[in-house]
Amino acid sequence: MGEHLGETKGYERYGAQASTLRAIGFEKYVEGFQASNAYGTPNEILEKLEQRYKIVGEFDMATCFRFGGIPYDQSIESLKLFAEKVMPEVKSWG
């Protein structure tokens, strides 16, 4: 959210984005980021994805199961749970 990128050649667009972030504030940025991502239990994820589907129709999904230092075994279990509980329902939509 610093101002240095706006003055760095080739990074001006990042500077403009940082300016927007400063204007809305970090808390609002985090709220928006969380609102745009589907996370939680399989049912919570399906609810969020269904809301998105109703608005935009079919969409490509990019998922991430390991972040923030989550151990590999937990990320693998999350991936398996997603594949078992979420994907069959999402596939039935389109």
N, CA and C atoms as an extended XYZ file, in Angstrom:
282
Properties=species:S:1:pos:R:3:atomname:S:1:resname:S:1:resid:I:1 pbc="F F F"
N         0.816       -1.195        0.000 N   MET     1
C         0.000        0.000        0.000 CA  MET     1
C         0.865        1.267        0.000 C   MET     1
N         2.162        1.072       -0.235 N   GLY     2
C         3.067        2.210       -0.258 CA  GLY     2
C         2.910        3.052       -1.513 C   GLY     2
N         3.624        4.159       -1.549 N   GLU     3
C         3.526        5.097       -2.671 CA  GLU     3
C         4.662        4.953       -3.673 C   GLU     3
N         5.665        4.157       -3.358 N   HIS     4
C         6.867        4.077       -4.194 CA  HIS     4
C         6.623        3.485       -5.578 C   HIS     4
N         5.658        2.584       -5.732 N   LEU     5
C         5.449        1.944       -7.032 CA  LEU     5
C         4.904        2.911       -8.073 C   LEU     5
N         4.170        3.911       -7.650 N   GLY     6
C         3.619        4.885       -8.583 CA  GLY     6
C         4.693        5.688       -9.300 C   GLY     6
N         5.876        5.697       -8.720 N   GLU     7
C         6.986        6.462       -9.297 CA  GLU     7
C         8.054        5.546       -9.907 C   GLU     7
N         7.793        4.257       -9.945 N   THR     8
C         8.755        3.300      -10.469 CA  THR     8
C         8.365        2.915      -11.885 C   THR     8
N         9.269        3.175      -12.830 N   LYS     9
C         8.983        2.895      -14.238 CA  LYS     9
C         8.593        1.429      -14.422 C   LYS     9
N         7.496        1.213      -15.109 N   GLY    10
C         6.999       -0.129      -15.377 CA  GLY    10
C         6.052       -0.654      -14.309 C   GLY    10
N         5.963        0.033      -13.186 N   TYR    11
C         5.109       -0.418      -12.084 CA  TYR    11
C         4.009        0.589      -11.753 C   TYR    11
N         3.775        1.521      -12.669 N   GLU    12
C         2.804        2.571      -12.415 CA  GLU    12
C         1.400        2.026      -12.106 C   GLU    12
N         1.031        0.957      -12.784 N   ARG    13
C        -0.310        0.382      -12.542 CA  ARG    13
C        -0.415       -0.166      -11.126 C   ARG    13
N         0.679       -0.759      -10.635 N   TYR    14
C         0.679       -1.213       -9.247 CA  TYR    14
C         0.527       -0.020       -8.307 C   TYR    14
N         1.168        1.087       -8.676 N   GLY    15
C         1.037        2.306       -7.887 CA  GLY    15
C        -0.401        2.796       -7.843 C   GLY    15
N        -1.099        2.705       -8.985 N   ALA    16
C        -2.502        3.107       -9.034 CA  ALA    16
C        -3.351        2.182       -8.158 C   ALA    16
N        -3.051        0.896       -8.188 N   GLN    17
C        -3.784       -0.053       -7.344 CA  GLN    17
C        -3.524        0.234       -5.873 C   GLN    17
N        -2.279        0.548       -5.536 N   ALA    18
C        -1.953        0.873       -4.151 CA  ALA    18
C        -2.696        2.124       -3.709 C   ALA    18
N        -2.833        3.078       -4.606 N   SER    19
C        -3.578        4.306       -4.290 CA  SER    19
C        -5.035        3.974       -3.975 C   SER    19
N        -5.619        3.079       -4.754 N   THR    20
C        -6.996        2.646       -4.505 CA  THR    20
C        -7.088        1.947       -3.156 C   THR    20
N        -6.126        1.085       -2.868 N   LEU    21
C        -6.121        0.382       -1.577 CA  LEU    21
C        -6.031        1.368       -0.417 C   LEU    21
N        -5.192        2.375       -0.552 N   ARG    22
C        -5.086        3.379        0.501 CA  ARG    22
C        -6.412        4.110        0.678 C   ARG    22
N        -7.100        4.359       -0.436 N   ALA    23
C        -8.375        5.082       -0.371 CA  ALA    23
C        -9.464        4.263        0.326 C   ALA    23
N        -9.516        2.954        0.064 N   ILE    24
C       -10.568        2.143        0.677 CA  ILE    24
C       -10.160        1.633        2.053 C   ILE    24
N        -8.863        1.559        2.319 N   GLY    25
C        -8.380        1.083        3.613 CA  GLY    25
C        -8.132       -0.412        3.612 C   GLY    25
N        -7.190       -0.808        4.436 N   PHE    26
C        -6.769       -2.207        4.480 CA  PHE    26
C        -7.904       -3.128        4.909 C   PHE    26
N        -8.687       -2.714        5.895 N   GLU    27
C        -9.778       -3.566        6.391 CA  GLU    27
C       -10.793       -3.856        5.284 C   GLU    27
N       -11.158       -2.845        4.515 N   LYS    28
C       -12.116       -3.050        3.417 CA  LYS    28
C       -11.506       -3.932        2.331 C   LYS    28
N       -10.200       -3.764        2.096 N   TYR    29
C        -9.518       -4.629        1.128 CA  TYR    29
C        -9.632       -6.082        1.560 C   TYR    29
N        -9.345       -6.355        2.825 N   VAL    30
C        -9.405       -7.725        3.342 CA  VAL    30
C       -10.830       -8.261        3.242 C   VAL    30
N       -11.818       -7.448        3.584 N   GLU    31
C       -13.215       -7.873        3.468 CA  GLU    31
C       -13.546       -8.268        2.022 C   GLU    31
N       -13.114       -7.451        1.068 N   GLY    32
C       -13.362       -7.746       -0.341 CA  GLY    32
C       -12.658       -9.003       -0.802 C   GLY    32
N       -11.420       -9.172       -0.356 N   PHE    33
C       -10.662      -10.371       -0.713 CA  PHE    33
C       -11.361      -11.617       -0.183 C   PHE    33
N       -11.768      -11.576        1.075 N   GLN    34
C       -12.446      -12.728        1.662 CA  GLN    34
C       -13.780      -12.996        0.971 C   GLN    34
N       -14.496      -11.956        0.624 N   ALA    35
C       -15.800      -12.127       -0.025 CA  ALA    35
C       -15.671      -12.739       -1.411 C   ALA    35
N       -14.537      -12.518       -2.059 N   SER    36
C       -14.368      -13.028       -3.422 CA  SER    36
C       -13.795      -14.441       -3.462 C   SER    36
N       -13.496      -15.010       -2.303 N   ASN    37
C       -12.927      -16.358       -2.242 CA  ASN    37
C       -13.878      -17.307       -1.545 C   ASN    37
N       -13.885      -18.536       -2.004 N   ALA    38
C       -14.727      -19.564       -1.395 CA  ALA    38
C       -13.857      -20.413       -0.469 C   ALA    38
N       -14.216      -20.417        0.794 N   TYR    39
C       -13.464      -21.191        1.778 CA  TYR    39
C       -14.434      -21.631        2.869 C   TYR    39
N       -14.027      -22.608        3.652 N   GLY    40
C       -14.868      -23.094        4.744 CA  GLY    40
C       -15.197      -24.559        4.579 C   GLY    40
N       -16.337      -24.952        5.113 N   THR    41
C       -16.797      -26.329        4.984 CA  THR    41
C       -17.241      -26.563        3.538 C   THR    41
N       -17.382      -27.811        3.128 N   PRO    42
C       -17.890      -28.055        1.771 CA  PRO    42
C       -19.215      -27.321        1.493 C   PRO    42
N       -20.129      -27.317        2.450 N   ASN    43
C       -21.407      -26.628        2.241 CA  ASN    43
C       -21.222      -25.122        2.123 C   ASN    43
N       -20.331      -24.536        2.922 N   GLU    44
C       -20.071      -23.093        2.828 CA  GLU    44
C       -19.454      -22.742        1.479 C   GLU    44
N       -18.538      -23.586        1.027 N   ILE    45
C       -17.917      -23.358       -0.279 CA  ILE    45
C       -18.963      -23.447       -1.385 C   ILE    45
N       -19.810      -24.451       -1.316 N   LEU    46
C       -20.851      -24.606       -2.332 CA  LEU    46
C       -21.804      -23.409       -2.339 C   LEU    46
N       -22.151      -22.888       -1.180 N   GLU    47
C       -23.026      -21.713       -1.125 CA  GLU    47
C       -22.377      -20.526       -1.827 C   GLU    47
N       -21.101      -20.289       -1.552 N   LYS    48
C       -20.396      -19.159       -2.172 CA  LYS    48
C       -20.260      -19.355       -3.678 C   LYS    48
N       -19.928      -20.571       -4.095 N   LEU    49
C       -19.784      -20.834       -5.523 CA  LEU    49
C       -21.126      -20.738       -6.236 C   LEU    49
N       -22.185      -21.174       -5.574 N   GLU    50
C       -23.519      -21.082       -6.183 CA  GLU    50
C       -23.933      -19.617       -6.348 C   GLU    50
N       -23.627      -18.769       -5.364 N   GLN    51
C       -23.914      -17.337       -5.492 CA  GLN    51
C       -23.180      -16.768       -6.700 C   GLN    51
N       -21.917      -17.133       -6.856 N   ARG    52
C       -21.126      -16.649       -7.995 CA  ARG    52
C       -21.724      -17.155       -9.300 C   ARG    52
N       -22.099      -18.425       -9.339 N   TYR    53
C       -22.663      -19.031      -10.551 CA  TYR    53
C       -23.952      -18.322      -10.972 C   TYR    53
N       -24.781      -17.970       -9.994 N   LYS    54
C       -26.033      -17.277      -10.298 CA  LYS    54
C       -25.786      -15.896      -10.898 C   LYS    54
N       -24.675      -15.290      -10.551 N   ILE    55
C       -24.364      -13.948      -11.052 CA  ILE    55
C       -23.662      -13.983      -12.402 C   ILE    55
N       -22.629      -14.843      -12.531 N   VAL    56
C       -21.796      -14.810      -13.738 CA  VAL    56
C       -21.969      -16.007      -14.651 C   VAL    56
N       -22.712      -17.019      -14.220 N   GLY    57
C       -22.834      -18.228      -15.029 CA  GLY    57
C       -21.590      -19.090      -14.867 C   GLY    57
N       -21.335      -19.905      -15.873 N   GLU    58
C       -20.167      -20.796      -15.781 CA  GLU    58
C       -18.890      -19.976      -15.643 C   GLU    58
N       -17.968      -20.467      -14.846 N   PHE    59
C       -16.705      -19.770      -14.617 CA  PHE    59
C       -15.599      -20.791      -14.381 C   PHE    59
N       -14.387      -20.375      -14.658 N   ASP    60
C       -13.228      -21.211      -14.356 CA  ASP    60
C       -12.900      -21.052      -12.884 C   ASP    60
N       -12.463      -22.131      -12.287 N   MET    61
C       -12.151      -22.098      -10.870 CA  MET    61
C       -10.663      -22.353      -10.670 C   MET    61
N       -10.032      -21.508       -9.888 N   ALA    62
C        -8.639      -21.711       -9.499 CA  ALA    62
C        -8.635      -21.977       -7.998 C   ALA    62
N        -8.094      -23.085       -7.605 N   THR    63
C        -8.117      -23.461       -6.194 CA  THR    63
C        -6.705      -23.507       -5.621 C   THR    63
N        -6.627      -23.368       -4.325 N   CYS    64
C        -5.357      -23.443       -3.615 CA  CYS    64
C        -5.619      -24.154       -2.294 C   CYS    64
N        -4.937      -25.233       -2.063 N   PHE    65
C        -5.165      -26.013       -0.856 CA  PHE    65
C        -4.006      -25.937        0.132 C   PHE    65
N        -2.911      -25.338       -0.274 N   ARG    66
C        -1.785      -25.180        0.645 CA  ARG    66
C        -1.310      -23.739        0.609 C   ARG    66
N        -1.445      -23.076        1.721 N   PHE    67
C        -1.008      -21.692        1.849 CA  PHE    67
C        -0.799      -21.412        3.333 C   PHE    67
N        -0.080      -20.369        3.628 N   GLY    68
C         0.097      -19.954        5.012 CA  GLY    68
C         0.741      -20.987        5.915 C   GLY    68
N         1.552      -21.865        5.354 N   GLY    69
C         2.245      -22.849        6.179 CA  GLY    69
C         1.424      -24.063        6.566 C   GLY    69
N         0.278      -24.259        5.929 N   ILE    70
C        -0.520      -25.452        6.224 CA  ILE    70
C         0.311      -26.684        5.875 C   ILE    70
N         0.371      -27.658        6.778 N   PRO    71
C         1.142      -28.872        6.482 CA  PRO    71
C         0.601      -29.599        5.244 C   PRO    71
N         1.490      -30.254        4.535 N   TYR    72
C         1.107      -30.948        3.303 CA  TYR    72
C        -0.014      -31.951        3.535 C   TYR    72
N         0.040      -32.703        4.622 N   ASP    73
C        -0.992      -33.718        4.839 CA  ASP    73
C        -2.370      -33.085        5.008 C   ASP    73
N        -2.451      -31.927        5.652 N   GLN    74
C        -3.738      -31.252        5.786 CA  GLN    74
C        -4.225      -30.703        4.446 C   GLN    74
N        -3.307      -30.197        3.637 N   SER    75
C        -3.717      -29.675        2.332 CA  SER    75
C        -4.199      -30.801        1.429 C   SER    75
N        -3.577      -31.943        1.520 N   ILE    76
C        -4.014      -33.102        0.730 CA  ILE    76
C        -5.411      -33.543        1.171 C   ILE    76
N        -5.659      -33.553        2.476 N   GLU    77
C        -6.985      -33.921        2.972 CA  GLU    77
C        -8.037      -32.913        2.519 C   GLU    77
N        -7.690      -31.631        2.505 N   SER    78
C        -8.617      -30.609        2.014 CA  SER    78
C        -8.931      -30.823        0.538 C   SER    78
N        -7.896      -31.130       -0.237 N   LEU    79
C        -8.086      -31.386       -1.664 CA  LEU    79
C        -9.009      -32.584       -1.878 C   LEU    79
N        -8.789      -33.646       -1.127 N   LYS    80
C        -9.631      -34.835       -1.260 CA  LYS    80
C       -11.084      -34.536       -0.879 C   LYS    80
N       -11.272      -33.780        0.205 N   LEU    81
C       -12.619      -33.430        0.638 CA  LEU    81
C       -13.317      -32.565       -0.408 C   LEU    81
N       -12.590      -31.623       -0.980 N   PHE    82
C       -13.127      -30.766       -2.034 CA  PHE    82
C       -13.542      -31.617       -3.236 C   PHE    82
N       -12.674      -32.536       -3.642 N   ALA    83
C       -12.962      -33.391       -4.793 CA  ALA    83
C       -14.173      -34.285       -4.535 C   ALA    83
N       -14.323      -34.731       -3.311 N   GLU    84
C       -15.414      -35.645       -2.984 CA  GLU    84
C       -16.753      -34.931       -2.778 C   GLU    84
N       -16.733      -33.796       -2.098 N   LYS    85
C       -17.984      -33.153       -1.688 CA  LYS    85
C       -18.388      -31.945       -2.534 C   LYS    85
N       -17.413      -31.223       -3.069 N   VAL    86
C       -17.736      -29.981       -3.772 CA  VAL    86
C       -17.801      -30.194       -5.292 C   VAL    86
N       -16.811      -30.806       -5.861 N   MET    87
C       -16.725      -30.910       -7.321 CA  MET    87
C       -17.910      -31.621       -7.972 C   MET    87
N       -18.392      -32.726       -7.417 N   PRO    88
C       -19.547      -33.361       -8.086 CA  PRO    88
C       -20.748      -32.418       -8.196 C   PRO    88
N       -20.988      -31.631       -7.168 N   GLU    89
C       -22.107      -30.687       -7.208 CA  GLU    89
C       -21.855      -29.583       -8.227 C   GLU    89
N       -20.654      -29.033       -8.228 N   VAL    90
C       -20.325      -27.958       -9.163 CA  VAL    90
C       -20.422      -28.459      -10.601 C   VAL    90
N       -19.953      -29.668      -10.847 N   LYS    91
C       -20.032      -30.242      -12.203 CA  LYS    91
C       -21.480      -30.392      -12.667 C   LYS    91
N       -22.382      -30.615      -11.747 N   SER    92
C       -23.785      -30.812      -12.136 CA  SER    92
C       -24.457      -29.507      -12.576 C   SER    92
N       -23.830      -28.367      -12.304 N   TRP    93
C       -24.423      -27.077      -12.665 CA  TRP    93
C       -24.319      -26.768      -14.144 C   TRP    93
N       -23.274      -27.261      -14.808 N   GLY    94
C       -23.054      -26.822      -16.172 CA  GLY    94
C       -23.176      -27.837      -17.190 C   GLY    94
